[in-house]
Amino acid sequence: MSVKYYRTSFLLLFLSSLLLFSATPWSFSPPRKEYYELKIYHVRGPQMALMDNYLQNAYLPAAHRAGIKNVGVFKAMDNDSLLYVLTPFQSLDQLTGLSQKLDKDKAYQTAGKEYIDSPLKEPAYQRYETVIMEAFETMPVHAKSGLTVPMSERVYELRDYESSSEKRYLNKVKMFDDGGEVEIFKKLGFNPVFFAKVIAGSHMPNLMYLITFSDKASRDAHWRAFGGDADWSKLKSMPEYQQNTSKTGGKFVRPTEYSDL
């Protein structure tokens, strides 16, 4: 066969490949939104040492084995009896299925025995509260803080905004997502870990988010910058976003040395 024949065949093959490529519907879907479980443990005295041992040596390693890369463990800075455990999940099925995996994890059962089998009159904790959340559209997956200072020096702020009705709550969520409030936090370097809608908890309707700072002075400086930001001034004055919260609150927490977040 002639060189001309091979050249013609190659050209036809090339053109047909281009047509096939152009006819194929290519789309890039955003990451699936995560779900978060926040457990707030109430502990007393020696229970904290037991809980630290359990979380560091049993729960976190087991969660990692179950495909959960990052688990955050935090302690309230103004209350030595509160312990916060934040577990991110890729789906609700993963969330509801974790306890079953822990039941079958022999290494977890061994490492966590003191917690699992704590006696009636010397329990591992007094009680715990649970909050289930769904990530915002504009931050569908969590992020590790960009801070480089030691864990023991950091100040994290866990904030929640309550609304007086479902309509006002959804409007506040829209303000974060569509209005650009999340982007203002990112732009100003608040190092957010997550923004999320609370779908089950004791204070609803509400949303929660976690932002991080190198120290308290940095936290105060960031909020001053937020208050004076031109984009925030414009956003908060928009008529469509008025009166969408009834109560705002926050808790200062510090990550444990073994926390993933």
N, C-alpha and C positions, 0 to 999 in steps of 0.2 A: 504494500500500500504506500501511497505517496505521502510526503511530508505535508502537503496541502490538505490531504484527507484528515490526518491526525490533528492539524491545527483547527480545521472546521469542526471536528467532533468535540475537541476541547472547548471551543468557543460556545457550542450549543449546550454542552454540559454546564458550563459556567453561567450562561444566561438562564437556564432552567433553574439552577440553584438560587440565583437572585430572585427569580419570580416566586419560588417556594418560600424563601425567607420573608419576602415582603408580604406574602399572603397569610403568614402565620401570625395569629394574634398574640403579641408579647405583652405581658403585663407584670408589673412588679408590685406585689401585695405588701402592705406594711406589716410589721411584726404583729402577731396575735397578742391581744391584751392579756397581761398577767392578772392573777388573782393573789391577794395577800391575806394571810392569817396573822393577826396580831394578838398574842396572848399576853395578858397583864397579870403576872403572878403577885399575890400578896404573901410575903414571907416574913418570918420573925427570927431574929437572933441566929442560932446555928443552922437554921434551915437554909440560909443563903449559901453557906459553904457546900451543903449537900446539893443545892440547885446548880451551883457553878460546876461542880464535879459532874453532875448528870448532863448538863448541857454541853460542856466542853468535850467530855469523853464518851458520851453515849448518843445524845440526840443529834448534834451537828455531824459527826461521822456517819451516822445512819442516814441522815437526810442527804448527805453527799452521795452515799451509795445508791440512794433512791433517785438520783438524777437532779437533785436540788443543789445548785452550785453555791449559793450564798444564803446564809441565815444570819440575821442581825440580832445581837443580844445587847441590851442596854439597861442601865440602872438610872433611876431618877436621881437627879442631883440634889433635890431638896427633901427626899424621903427614902431612907435606907431600907424600906420594906417593900419597895416596888421594883419589879423586874419585868422588862419588856422583851418579848421574843417575836421577831418578825420573820415569817417564812414566805418567800415568793413561790408561786406555783404557776405552771404553764397553762393549767386548765382546772376547772372545778373537779373533774374526775381525778386528777392527780392529788388535789387537796383531800377529797373524801377517801381516797385510796391509801393515803400515807399510813394511817393507823394499822391497816391490815398488813402493810409491808413491815412495819415495826414489829408486829406480833410474830412475824416469820423470820426476823433477822436475829440469828443466834448471838452474834457479836453485840448487838444492841441490848439484848436481854441480859447478857452477862455484865456488860459495862454499866448498865442502868439499874441493876438489881436493887441497890440501896434505895433508889427513888421509887421503882416499881413496887417494891414490897415494903415500903415504909409503914411502920405500925400505926394502928388507929390513933393512939394517944401521942405519937410523935410523927405526925405526917410531914411530907416533904414541903408542903405549903399550906396556907390557911384556905385559900381558894384562888381561882383565876377567872378573869373575864376574857371573852373572845370577841374580836371584831373581824368581820370578813369584808374585804374590799375588792373593787374592780378598778384596774388602772385607767387613767384618763387616755383619751385618744391621742393627745399631743405628747404623752410620755407613756407609751404602751408597755414598756419594760423598765424595771428598776435599774439603777446605776450605782456603782460604788462611788463614794465621795472622792473628789479629786484632791483632798487634803493630804499633805505629806508629814504633818506633825504627828507625834506619838498619840496613840489612842487615848492615853490617860490625860492628855491636855485638851482634847477636842470638846467642843460643845455642840450637841445636836439639838434641834428644836422640833418637836413633834406637835404640829398644830392641827386644830379641827375647827370647822366653821359649821354652825348649825343654822337651819332656816326654819321659818314658822309654817311652811307648807311645802308640799312636793313641787309645786310650780316654781316657787322662789328658789328652792334648792337646785332644780334643774337649770334655772336661769344663772345661778352662781357657777355651776359646772360649765355652762356655756361661756361665761365670762372668762374662765380659765382657759378653755379649749379654743373657742372661736374668737374670743375677744383678744387673746394674746397675753393673758396674765402669766401663764406658764413661761412663755418666751421672755418676759421681763425678768423673772426670777433667774433664768439661765443666763441672760445677757449680763446681769449684775453680779454673777458669780456666787450665787447662793448654794451651789453644789447640791442640788436636790437628789435625794435617793428615790423618792416616788411621789406621785400625786395620784389620789384614788378616790372613787366614790364608795361610801360605806353602804354595803348591801345587807348587812346584818350586824346589829350592835345595840347597845343600850341607849344611845343618844341619836335619834334619827328624826328627820332626814339631816344628814351631814356628810361632809367630805373631810379627808385628812391628807396631810402631806408631811414629809420629813426633809428638813434642810440642815446643812452642816457648816460649821465654822471652826476656825483654828482656836478661837478662845472667845470669851464673852465680849471683849472690846471689839473684836472683828464682827461679831454678831450685831452689836449696836451700830457700828459704822455702816454695815450693809443695809440695815433697816432705815437709817437716815438717808442713804442713797436712794433707796426704794421710794421713800416718801417724796423726794425731790425730783424723781425721774419724770421727764416730759411725757413719755408714753403712758406711764401710770396715771399722771394727772389727766390726760385726755380720756383714758379708759374709764376711770372712776366717775367722770362727769357725764358719761353718756346716759341719756334718759332711759334706755332699755335695760340698764344694769343697776337701777336704783332699788334700795330696800330689799335686797335678796338674801341678807343674812340677819339673824336675830341674836346670835351669840358667837363670839370667837374666843378660843382658848388655846393654851399651849403648855407644854411641859418640856423643861430642859432635861435632857438625858445625856449620858456619856457611854460610849461603847466599851464593852469589856475587852480585855486584851485578846481574847480568843474569838471575838466577833468577826464574821466575814465582811460586815458592812461598816 
